[in-house]
Amino acid sequence: MFMIAGTETTATLLSGLTYHLLQNPATTERLTRELRSAFVTDKDITIEALQQLPYLSACIEEGMRLYPPVPTGLPRQTPKGGARICGEYIPEDITVSVSQWATYHSEANFYDAESFIPERWLEQDSRFENDNHAAFQPFSTGPRNCIGRNLAYHECRLLLTEVFWNFDLELMPESSKWTNQKVFSFWDKSPLWVKLRRVVR
């Protein structure tokens, strides 16, 4: 379970986020500018310093929203005696879930839901003031939520920063429709073809 939840989901998030960044050059430029202005040397890149970069965090949130690592629902079982969910009675011992992909792509929850716009996670952008952030639960919620949440955020910040601080990236034409994928419990990902050019300092 740890190998699946702890590695596959992080790799999926980084792949999907990289794809969406490279499909949106202005967003990539803004992220790259934030990262490269924050650190003079590679040794300056620390977990503590990365937590202070708002646009990096916004990109990660938006990546998880548009391409959730677990796009299906995270299952829960109704308690003894059943439960009332959204006004409907559900008998006991029934497995229920809410599709993350459907929730995050719904215009009822997020303005311009099909677009990759990290700015929606920054307080100063009024376009998204009615976005339902409470609907965004990529690590589930409650006492049985993902115990690796903080580790996953640290990994994503660190790996994404190392790549975009050290390299200029270009999406290859053969990956232009990379998100056309099948879903089971996880995404059936194709290879993501990217050209990297090392930044000379």
C-alpha positions in Angstrom: 0.0 0.0 0.0 2.8 2.4 0.9 4.5 1.8 -2.5 1.3 2.6 -4.4 0.1 5.5 -2.3 3.5 6.9 -1.5 5.2 6.8 -4.9 2.6 6.4 -7.7 0.5 9.3 -6.6 3.5 11.7 -6.3 4.9 10.6 -9.7 1.4 11.1 -11.2 1.0 14.6 -9.7 4.5 15.7 -10.9 3.8 14.3 -14.4 0.4 16.0 -14.7 1.6 19.2 -13.2 4.6 19.3 -15.6 2.3 18.7 -18.6 -0.1 21.5 -17.6 2.7 23.9 -16.9 4.3 23.3 -20.3 0.9 23.8 -22.0 0.7 27.2 -20.4 3.9 29.2 -21.1 2.9 32.3 -19.2 2.3 30.2 -16.0 5.6 28.4 -16.5 7.4 31.8 -16.9 5.9 33.1 -13.7 6.8 30.0 -11.7 10.3 29.9 -13.1 10.8 33.6 -12.3 9.7 32.9 -8.7 12.0 29.9 -8.3 15.1 31.4 -9.9 14.8 34.7 -8.1 14.4 33.0 -4.8 17.6 30.9 -4.9 21.2 31.8 -5.8 22.6 28.3 -5.6 21.2 24.8 -5.5 22.2 24.5 -1.8 19.7 27.4 -1.0 16.8 25.2 -2.0 15.5 23.8 1.3 12.1 22.5 2.5 11.7 25.5 4.7 12.5 28.0 2.0 10.1 26.3 -0.5 7.2 26.7 1.8 7.5 30.5 1.5 6.9 30.5 -2.3 3.2 31.2 -2.9 3.1 30.6 -6.6 4.8 27.3 -6.3 2.2 26.2 -3.8 -0.6 27.5 -6.0 0.8 25.5 -9.0 0.8 22.3 -7.0 -2.7 22.8 -5.8 -3.9 23.6 -9.3 -2.1 20.5 -10.6 -3.9 18.3 -8.1 -7.2 19.9 -8.9 -7.0 19.5 -12.7 -5.2 16.2 -12.7 -5.9 14.5 -9.3 -3.6 11.6 -8.6 -6.5 9.6 -7.4 -9.3 10.7 -9.8 -11.9 8.2 -8.6 -13.5 8.5 -5.2 -11.8 7.6 -1.9 -14.2 5.0 -0.4 -15.9 5.1 2.9 -18.4 2.7 4.5 -21.7 3.9 6.0 -22.0 3.3 9.7 -24.3 1.0 11.6 -27.8 2.2 11.2 -27.0 3.9 7.9 -26.4 7.6 7.2 -28.1 10.5 5.5 -25.9 12.0 2.8 -26.9 15.0 0.8 -30.5 14.4 2.0 -30.6 10.8 0.9 -30.7 7.9 3.3 -27.9 5.3 2.6 -28.2 1.9 4.5 -25.4 0.7 6.7 -22.3 -1.1 5.3 -22.6 0.5 1.9 -19.4 1.7 0.3 -19.7 5.4 -0.9 -17.4 7.8 -2.5 -17.3 11.1 -4.4 -15.3 11.3 -7.6 -12.5 13.7 -7.2 -12.1 14.4 -11.0 -15.8 15.2 -11.3 -15.8 17.4 -8.2 -12.8 19.4 -9.3 -13.9 19.8 -12.9 -17.4 21.0 -11.9 -18.3 24.7 -12.6 -20.4 24.5 -9.5 -17.2 24.3 -7.4 -14.6 26.1 -9.5 -14.8 29.0 -11.9 -13.4 28.1 -15.4 -12.9 24.6 -14.0 -11.3 23.1 -17.2 -8.5 25.7 -17.3 -5.2 25.5 -15.5 -5.0 28.7 -13.5 -2.9 28.6 -10.3 -4.0 32.2 -9.6 -7.3 30.7 -8.3 -5.4 29.7 -5.1 -4.0 33.2 -4.5 -6.3 35.4 -2.3 -5.8 38.5 -4.4 -7.6 37.2 -7.5 -11.3 38.1 -7.3 -12.3 35.9 -10.3 -12.2 32.9 -8.0 -13.7 34.3 -4.9 -16.6 31.9 -5.1 -14.5 28.8 -5.7 -15.4 26.1 -3.2 -12.1 25.2 -1.7 -13.8 22.9 0.8 -14.6 20.6 -2.1 -10.9 20.2 -2.8 -9.8 17.1 -0.7 -7.1 15.3 -2.7 -5.8 13.6 0.5 -9.3 12.8 1.7 -10.4 14.3 5.1 -11.1 13.3 8.6 -9.2 10.8 10.9 -8.5 8.4 8.0 -7.0 11.0 5.6 -3.6 10.4 3.9 -0.9 10.2 6.5 1.7 11.1 3.8 0.2 14.5 3.0 3.0 16.7 4.3 5.7 14.4 2.8 3.9 14.5 -0.5 3.9 18.3 -0.5 7.6 18.5 0.5 8.5 16.0 -2.3 6.6 17.9 -4.9 8.0 21.3 -4.0 11.5 20.0 -3.9 11.4 17.9 -7.1 9.5 20.5 -9.1 11.9 23.3 -8.0 15.0 21.3 -8.8 13.8 20.6 -12.3 12.5 24.1 -13.1 15.5 25.9 -11.4 18.0 23.8 -13.3 16.4 23.3 -16.7 14.2 25.0 -19.3 11.6 22.5 -20.5 9.7 22.1 -23.7 6.8 19.7 -24.3 7.4 17.4 -27.3 4.6 17.2 -30.0 4.0 13.5 -29.3 2.8 14.4 -25.8 0.5 17.2 -26.8 -2.5 15.2 -25.9 -1.0 13.4 -23.0 -4.1 13.7 -20.7 -6.2 11.5 -23.0 -5.9 8.6 -20.7 -7.9 5.7 -19.2 -8.6 5.6 -15.5 -9.0 2.6 -13.2 -8.1 3.4 -9.6 -5.2 5.4 -11.0 -4.4 7.0 -14.3 -3.0 4.7 -17.1 -0.3 7.2 -18.0 1.5 7.3 -21.3 5.2 8.5 -21.4 5.5 12.3 -21.0 8.1 13.4 -23.6 9.9 16.6 -22.6 13.0 18.3 -23.9 15.3 19.7 -21.2 18.0 22.3 -21.6 20.3 23.0 -18.6 20.4 26.6 -17.4 23.9 28.0 -17.6 24.9 30.0 -14.5 
